């Protein structure tokens, strides 16, 4: 399967300290690829590098066949990358509907925006019921839906999801991961960056483990579950 995203030998530093050291991985088109790693492993730095927020010192990032290593963030988004940030980051003083519309800020056709909005409200019926509610007054689970919906409003080729289970109850985590699977079944490629190994491997097609800024393991979910270092780190 062709790669939607390729990370090739990426080293990214803050000041003079290398956080990522020669990271290489690929995200297959049409699949769910996961990146597992504990706090401090470099996951968020890799997300920032992909989005052009912290460009790599060395190495290349190729999206959909184009080198985007030092491309400005807004152009990476325009090319088809949407990010669901860690901690959801909704606009608290905007309504659900206004939050969703922000996700389609580059779309000039009102008819297209309306169609996408209707589609997202079908995916998240709870948001349809609360479309005029201020996002800041919603529960963590509902805000997670708003954040994912906002990401989908730009009709991305790649959905980059950073720690979707953070701060959610086990029931809501399960709901969220079911939604991520449904989104992928609609043909959107997903790169899922997570600590929750059980839920993540249950929906992923391929995965990587990041440790101290380097790829420590790679393979199918079954292969990762059977790796000694993965079992020790995540399963005890």
C-alpha positions in Angstrom: 0.0 0.0 0.0 1.3 3.5 -0.9 2.4 5.8 1.9 0.3 8.9 2.6 3.0 10.2 5.0 6.7 9.3 5.1 9.1 10.4 7.9 12.6 9.9 6.7 15.5 10.2 9.2 14.0 13.1 11.1 16.1 14.7 13.8 14.3 17.6 15.6 15.9 19.7 18.4 14.8 22.3 20.9 17.8 24.7 21.3 20.7 22.2 21.0 19.1 19.1 22.6 17.9 16.5 20.0 14.4 15.3 21.0 14.0 13.1 17.9 17.0 11.2 16.6 16.8 9.8 13.1 13.1 8.8 13.2 11.8 7.0 10.1 8.3 5.7 9.7 5.5 5.6 7.2 1.7 6.0 7.3 -0.1 3.8 4.7 -2.9 5.4 2.6 -6.3 4.3 3.8 -5.2 2.7 7.0 -4.8 3.5 10.7 -1.2 3.8 11.8 -0.4 4.3 15.4 2.5 5.8 17.3 2.8 4.6 20.9 5.1 6.0 23.5 5.2 7.2 27.1 5.3 10.9 28.1 8.7 12.4 27.1 9.3 9.9 24.3 9.1 12.6 21.6 5.5 11.9 20.2 4.4 15.6 20.5 7.6 16.8 18.9 7.0 14.5 16.0 3.5 15.9 15.6 4.9 19.4 15.7 7.5 18.5 13.0 4.9 17.0 10.7 2.8 20.2 11.0 5.8 22.5 10.4 5.6 24.0 13.9 9.0 22.7 14.8 10.8 21.9 11.6 13.4 19.1 11.7 17.1 19.8 11.9 17.8 17.0 9.4 15.7 14.5 7.5 12.6 14.8 5.3 8.8 14.7 5.8 6.9 13.7 2.6 3.1 14.1 2.5 1.2 12.6 -0.4 4.3 12.5 -2.6 5.5 16.1 -1.8 8.4 17.1 0.4 6.8 19.4 3.1 9.8 19.4 5.5 10.0 23.2 5.7 6.6 24.1 4.4 4.6 26.7 6.4 1.9 25.1 8.6 -1.1 26.7 6.8 0.1 25.2 3.5 0.4 21.7 5.1 -3.2 22.0 6.3 -4.3 23.2 2.9 -2.6 20.2 1.3 -4.9 17.9 3.4 -3.5 17.4 6.9 -5.9 18.0 9.8 -4.8 17.7 13.4 -6.9 16.9 16.4 -4.7 18.3 19.2 -3.9 16.8 22.5 -6.4 18.1 25.1 -9.0 18.9 22.4 -8.5 22.7 22.4 -12.0 23.8 21.5 -12.9 27.5 21.3 -14.8 27.7 24.6 -16.8 30.9 23.9 -18.0 29.7 20.4 -21.0 27.4 19.9 -20.6 23.8 18.6 -21.7 25.0 15.2 -19.2 27.9 15.2 -16.4 25.6 16.3 -17.2 23.2 13.4 -17.3 26.1 10.9 -13.8 27.2 12.0 -12.5 23.8 10.6 -13.8 24.7 7.1 -12.2 28.2 7.0 -10.5 27.5 3.7 -13.7 26.3 2.0 -15.3 29.1 0.0 -18.6 27.3 -0.9 -21.4 27.7 1.6 -23.1 24.7 0.1 -20.0 22.5 0.7 -19.7 23.7 4.3 -23.4 23.0 4.9 -23.0 19.5 3.4 -19.9 18.7 5.5 -21.7 20.1 8.6 -24.7 17.8 8.0 -22.4 14.8 7.6 -20.5 15.5 10.9 -23.8 16.0 12.8 -24.8 12.5 11.5 -21.6 11.1 12.8 -22.2 12.9 16.2 -25.9 13.1 16.9 -25.2 14.5 20.3 -23.6 17.6 18.6 -26.7 18.0 16.5 -28.8 18.3 19.7 -26.3 20.9 21.1 -25.2 22.8 18.1 -26.1 26.2 19.7 -24.4 25.3 23.1 -21.1 27.0 24.0 -18.3 24.5 23.6 -16.7 25.5 26.9 -19.8 24.4 28.8 -19.7 20.8 27.4 -18.2 17.7 29.0 -14.8 16.4 28.0 -16.3 13.7 25.9 -18.5 16.1 24.0 -15.6 18.5 23.5 -13.6 15.5 22.0 -16.5 15.1 19.5 -16.3 18.8 18.6 -12.6 18.6 18.1 -12.8 15.6 15.8 -15.7 17.1 14.0 -13.8 20.4 13.5 -10.9 18.4 12.0 -13.2 16.6 9.6 -14.7 19.9 8.3 -11.7 20.5 6.1 -12.2 17.1 4.4 -8.6 16.0 5.1 -6.6 13.3 3.4 -4.8 12.6 6.7 -6.2 13.0 10.2 -3.5 13.3 12.7 -4.9 12.6 16.2 -2.8 13.4 19.3 -3.8 11.6 22.5 -7.6 11.3 22.0 -8.0 9.3 25.3 -6.4 12.0 27.4 -8.6 12.9 30.4 -11.6 10.8 29.3 -13.4 8.0 31.1 -13.0 4.4 29.9 -16.5 4.5 28.3 -15.8 7.7 26.4 -12.4 6.4 25.3 -14.1 3.4 23.8 -16.7 5.6 22.1 -14.0 7.9 20.7 -12.0 5.0 19.3 -15.1 3.5 17.7 -15.6 6.9 16.0 -12.0 6.9 14.8 -12.5 3.5 13.2 -15.7 4.7 11.5 -13.8 7.8 10.1 -11.1 5.5 8.7 -13.8 3.3 7.1 -14.9 6.3 5.2 -11.5 6.4 3.5 -9.6 8.9 5.6 -6.1 7.9 6.5 -5.4 8.1 10.3 -2.2 8.7 12.2 -3.0 8.0 15.8 -0.5 9.2 18.5 -1.4 7.6 21.8 -0.4 6.1 25.2 -3.5 3.9 25.5 -1.9 0.8 24.0 -4.9 -1.6 24.4 -7.5 0.5 22.6 -5.0 1.8 20.0 -3.8 -1.6 18.9 -7.4 -2.9 18.7 -8.2 -0.5 15.8 -4.8 0.0 14.2 -3.4 -1.8 11.1 0.3 -1.0 11.7 2.2 0.7 14.5 5.4 2.1 15.9 6.8 2.5 19.4 8.8 5.7 20.1 11.2 5.6 23.0 13.7 8.4 24.0 13.3 10.0 20.5 13.9 6.9 18.5 11.7 4.1 16.9 12.1 1.2 19.3 9.7 -1.3 17.6 7.5 -1.5 14.5 5.0 -4.0 13.1 1.3 -5.1 13.0 -0.7 -4.9 16.3 -0.1 -8.6 16.9 3.7 -8.3 16.3 3.9 -5.3 18.7 1.9 -7.2 21.4 4.4 -10.0 21.1 7.5 -7.9 21.4 9.2 -8.2 24.8 10.1 -4.5 25.2 6.5 -3.5 24.3 5.0 -6.0 26.7 7.3 -4.8 29.5 6.6 -1.2 28.8 2.9 -1.4 28.4 1.5 -4.7 29.8 3.7 -5.2 32.9 
